[in-house]
Amino acid sequence: MTGMPEQTTALEGGSNATPSGGVASTAGSRAPAATKQRILDTAENLFMEHGFEATSLRSITAAAAVNLAAVNYHFGSKEELFQSVLTRRLDPMNHARLALLTRLEAQAAPRPLSCEKILTALFVPALNLARDPERGGKNFLRLLGRAYADPAPFIRQFLSMQYAQMIARFKAAFARALPNLPRKELSWRLHFIMGALSYTLAGTDALKLIAELNPHETDNDEILLRRLAPFLLAGLKAPLPDLSEASRELDNELSRRN
């Protein structure tokens, strides 16, 4: 299909389309790749602002100045478009995380990498993305935060698959750093780490807090991570919880409320 520029260009629609189905010369100069990029950029912004469910394909096509056939041609459906929006940013970030983790492990060998260094491999690529508008910047991280909170089952399944390799590598690194921590407990703590990291980088509440406490540092991601890292490290290294006692306290509290 890449050998059919006339068809792809006609799918852009907009005011450049002629009544006979042809297109004006200005539209004919647009490459299919540029149309696809424009759809992705527009969808990323709208999904970030309104979430997946509240963003319609109609609103995306209107803002991107293309017709519905263009979205179907390049992506197929709204679900596939959403996945494409995520993968173009997530894949490079996760590859960078794995590459940095591998390098730090090689430097530390034969000793296990410390939890602090493992968190560095997790944080730095996210910071680099946040500071680079060409790769989505903070808007994409806010979109990622929305995606984590979205109830749509396909989004949860997609994110689980997209993060599977990266999480497995980091889990193995943390397991070597914390050999006495049961694997099931480590899985829970990694789940909480990813949730805290995504919320912190994606949300605006933390930036408002920084603005209140440090008016001259309203957009400093390093401050966020410097405060978040000790919190996560303390959680990773905390003693094992007495779940039986916690369950009894929860049962007692529920009984009192009922």
Residue pairs with C-beta under 8 A, 6 or more apart in sequence:
1 7
1 8
1 73
2 32
5 28
5 31
5 32
6 23
6 28
8 32
8 35
8 70
8 73
9 23
9 27
9 28
9 30
9 32
9 35
10 17
10 21
10 22
10 23
11 35
11 66
11 67
11 69
11 70
11 73
12 23
12 27
12 30
12 35
12 65
12 66
12 67
12 70
13 61
13 65
13 66
13 67
13 69
13 70
14 27
14 65
14 66
14 67
16 23
16 24
16 26
16 27
17 23
17 24
17 27
18 24
32 74
35 66
35 70
35 74
36 74
38 64
38 65
38 66
39 60
39 64
39 66
39 70
39 71
39 74
39 75
39 81
40 81
40 84
40 85
40 88
41 64
42 60
42 63
42 64
43 55
43 60
43 64
43 81
43 82
43 85
44 85
44 136
44 139
44 140
44 143
45 63
45 139
46 55
46 59
46 60
46 63
47 55
47 82
47 85
47 143
47 146
48 139
48 140
48 142
48 143
48 146
49 55
51 146
51 150
52 78
52 82
52 146
52 147
52 150
52 152
52 155
53 150
53 152
55 78
56 78
57 68
57 71
57 78
57 81
58 68
60 71
60 81
61 67
61 68
61 70
61 71
64 70
71 78
71 81
75 81
75 84
79 154
82 155
83 158
85 143
86 143
86 144
86 147
86 158
86 159
86 162
87 162
89 129
89 135
89 136
89 140
89 144
90 144
90 162
90 163
91 162
92 135
93 125
93 126
93 129
94 125
94 162
94 163
94 165
94 166
96 125
96 128
97 121
97 122
97 125
97 166
97 170
98 165
98 166
98 169
100 120
100 121
100 124
100 125
101 113
101 118
101 121
101 169
101 170
101 173
104 113
104 117
104 118
104 120
104 121
105 113
105 173
108 114
108 117
112 173
112 176
112 177
112 179
113 173
113 176
113 177
114 177
115 174
115 177
115 178
115 233
115 236
115 237
116 229
116 233
118 170
118 173
118 174
118 177
119 229
119 232
119 233
121 170
121 173
122 170
122 193
122 197
123 197
123 225
123 229
126 141
126 197
126 201
127 221
127 222
127 225
129 135
129 136
129 137
129 140
129 141
130 137
130 138
130 141
130 201
130 221
131 137
131 221
136 143
138 201
141 198
141 201
141 202
142 202
142 203
142 204
143 202
144 198
144 201
144 202
145 198
145 199
145 201
145 202
145 203
146 202
147 155
147 159
148 159
148 195
148 198
148 199
148 202
150 156
163 194
167 190
167 194
170 190
171 186
171 187
171 190
174 181
174 186
174 189
174 190
174 236
175 181
175 183
175 186
178 186
178 236
178 237
181 189
181 240
182 240
185 240
189 235
189 236
192 235
193 232
193 235
193 236
196 228
196 231
196 232
197 228
197 232
200 206
200 224
200 225
200 228
201 221
201 224
206 224
207 218
207 219
210 217
210 218
210 220
210 223
210 224
211 218
214 220
214 223
217 223
